[in-house]
Amino acid sequence: MERAQPAPLAPNRRMFALVGGLTVTAALITGCDSVSGIPGDPVEATAAAPTTTAAPTTQAIAPSEPAPSEPLPADAPQVGAVAGHADAVTAVRRWAVDLRTGADLRAKCWTIPPATVTEMYAAPQPVLAALTGPGTATADTVTWRNRTVTVTVDRESVASGYACGRVSAAGVEPGYDDADARHTVRRYLARATGKPLNAADIEADHPLTCKASPANWDPEGTGNPTAAPLTGDSGKVGNVTSFDEEELRSEQVRGDYLAVHVPVTTSAGGTRTRTFTVVATAEGYCIGDVTI
């Protein structure tokens, strides 16, 4: 487990609600996310941070991964139609099949922190109920909501053919939190060691590093943004052989920027704590720099 240390909540923490009783909970910046999403890992609740949703658009969801070959069960839960996004409906229905049975979804929903998966899906029925109404699409997400629950999926998961929803209480904008920031770094380092959390977790389909353009990297608030340093030096972290995911911890830097600290061992020998600076975007957290 990650080392938990009391820390003040960041001012932009999103309050996350368990859909079963819609009980609002909050999490510390440094917390327990579980480590790999393997069934049996202990879990702990997390909180999430607000993001600004993109304006509605008719932009199509482009495929990046082959859809599952298994046919959709005839009795799959119904999911409300979304104009121009039949693929999103099908991808969500595949996930809803497993959600309805109460299956442990931490392995299948590997882009989401395992503890967050466990918390969000603790009460399936309210989630399934929210999915029955019509959905709406933006450039980055597809969303279903009713009076109590909001369910959102992103373009990457839709393209994979199996879309795990992010669940929040009605009136709370879906977003990402510090657990997502740590999970982004965990996935990045898991790839670097040749042991990705899922074989499909490659940069081309699931980007974890910040884009070079637009050049809006400014964690210090200088007012003079630049391109994220890691975009010009992808090998900056070195040849990683292992990392201590139980020691992942995070702290707020400024605004939507977080610093994630983790002990990393490289082929050069020795283990040193590396600091990954990440920033929240509409698609989740991206890594913009590594302090070595």
N, C-alpha and C positions, 0 to 999 in steps of 0.2 A: 504493500500500500504506500501511497505517497505520504510524506511526512506532513501531518496536519499541524498548523500553527495558527493561533488566533490572529486575525487581521481585520481591519475595518472594511466594511463593504464599500466597493467603488461606487461613486455617485450614479453610475449608469447601469447598475445591476437590474436585470429584468426579473420581476418576481414570478417564479414558476409555480404553477398550481397542479396538484395531483387531481386528475379528472374524476377520481372516484368520489371524493367529497369536496373537490375544489378547495382544498386546504392550502393556503399560501405558505411557501417555505422559502428560506433564504440560505445561501451558502457563503462560506468564507472564501476569500481569494485563493488561499492554499487549501486544497481539500483532497478527498479520496475519490478517484474516478474509476477504480478498478484498473486492471492493467492491460488486458488483452481482449476482453469480450468473450473469453472461453467460459462456457457454462461451468458454474462452481466457484467462480471468482466472487469474493465478497463485494458488496456494493454500498454506496452511500448516496444520499440525495444531493443534487446540485442545483444552483440557481442559474439564470440566464440573463443576458444583457440585451437591451433594446437595440433594434436596428431600424433604419428608415426603409420602408418598403418602396419598391420601384413603381413607377406609374404603369397602369395597365397597358398592355400591348398585344398585338396579334402575332408577335414573333414566334416562329415555329420552334419546336424543341428538336434539335438535331441529334441523331443517333451517334453514340460513341462506343457503345459496347453492344454485343449481340444480345437480344432479348432471350430469356430462358426458353428452352425448347419444349418444356412440359406444357401440355394444354391447360388452359384455365379451367378449374373444376366447374361443373354446371351449377353447383350450389354456392359458388363464391359470393361473398357479401356484395350487395349492390352499392355502387358508387355513383354519385350524381354526375351527369354529363358536364363537360367543359368544352365550350365551343372551340373547335379547331384543335383539340387536344385529346383525341380518343386514346392515344398511346399512354397518356398520363393516367387515364381512368383504368386501363388494363393493368398498368404497373402497380397502381395502388390496390387494385383488387387482389393481386397476387399476395401482397403484404397482408391485406385484410384477412385472407384465408388463415394465415398463421396467427395473426393477432386474435382472431375469434377462438382458436383452440387453446389459447394461453401458452403457446410455445415460447421457449426462451429465445428471444430474438437478438441477443447481443452479438452473436457471430454473423448473422445475416445483415444486421444493421451496423456494420463495422465502421462506417463513416461517423457515427455518433458515439460519444463516450459511453461505455458499457453501463455505468451507474445511471446515466441519464436515460438510457433505453429502459432499464428496469423501472425507474420512477414514472416515466411518461406512459408506459403501457400497463401499469398496475391494474387499471380498471378498463378493460376493453370495450364494454358496452357503450359508454358515453362517446367514445371515439368512433365506434362503428355507426352510431346514430348520427353524428355530425357529418359523416361521409355520405349519407343518403341524399342530401340536398345538392343543388347545382354548385359547381365550383367556379372559381375565377382564376385567370392567369395573368401574370406579369412577365417581364423579360426574364426573371430569374426563378420564379416559383409558381406553383399551382396550389390554391388554397380552397378548403371547404370549411364552413363554419355554421354553427347554429347558436342558440341563445347561451349555451354553456361552454362549448368547446370549439377551438380552432385547430385545424390540422393542415399542415403545410409540407409540401415536398419540393425538392429542388430539381433543376434541370438535369443534373448529373445522374441522380437516382432514377429519374424517369427514363433516361436514355439507356440505363442498364436493364430495364425491363422489370425491375423489382424495386419499388419505391417505398422506403420507410418514412412514415410521416413524423414530423415534429409536432408535438401536442402542447397546447397552452390553453389557459382559461380564456373564455370569450372576453374581449376588451383588452387583452394583453397582446401586443404585437409580437409575433414570433421573432426570435433573435438568437444570438449566440452568446455564450458566457465563458468564464475563465476555464471551465472544464473542457470546453471545445478548443480553447487555445492550447492547453496542455496536450490534448488528444492530437491536434495538428502536428505538434513537435514529435509526439510519440510515433505517429505514422511516418513522418519524414525520416526519423532515425531507424525505424524498423525497415524501411526500404533500403536505407544506406547500408545496413548490415546484411542485406540479402534475404531478410525474413519479413516481408510485408504482411500486414494483418490479413490481407486478402490478395490473391494472385492478380485481381483486376486493379489493384491500387497502384497505378503508374501515373507519372506526372502528366502525360499527354491527355489522359482522360479525367484525372482528378488532381488538378493543379494545387500544390501546397505552397509554392513560392509566389511572391507578389509579382504582378506584371510590370514590365519595364515602362510601359506607357498606359495611362498618363503618369508623368513623373511627379507624384504627389506624396513622396515619403518625407515626413517631417516629425519624427517622434519627440524632438526637443522643442517644437513650437517656434522655430526660428522665423517662420514666415517666408522662407526660401526653400520650398520643397525640391527634392531631387528624385532621381530614379532610385529605387530600393537597392542598397549595395549588393545584395545577394544575386540580383539579376545579372550583374557583370562579373560575378565570381562565384559560380555555382559550387566550386570545390573548396570553398573557404573553410568549411568545417573539417576538412581532411578526410582521410580514408578511415571511416569508422568501423571498428571491429565489434564493439559492444557499447551498451549504455545502461545506466541504472534507472529503469523506469519507475522503480519504487521511490526514487528520490526526486521525481518531477515536482517542481513547485513554481508558483507564478506570483507576480505582483504587478500592480498597475504602474505604468510609466507616466502616461498623460493621455487624457481623452480615451480614444479607442485603442490605444497602444498598450500592450502588455509585454513583460519580460518573463520568459520561461527558462528556468535554470535546471540543468540536469548534468550529472557526471557522465562524461563521454571518454571512452578509450579508443585510441587510434593506432594504426599500424606502426606509427613512429615510436610507440611505447608510452606507458604512463597513462594515468587517468586525470583529467582536469574537468572542472565544471565549466560548461559552455552556457552562454546566455543567448537565447534566441528571442529576437524582438519580433513581435507579431502585431498585426492590426486587423480589426474587424472590418469586413466588407459585406456586401449584399449576399455573397456566396459563402460566407464563413470567414474564418481567420486565414491569413496568408503570412508566410515568413518572409521578412524583408532584410534581416541582417542576423549575423552570428558573431558574437564577441568571443574571440579565442585568446 
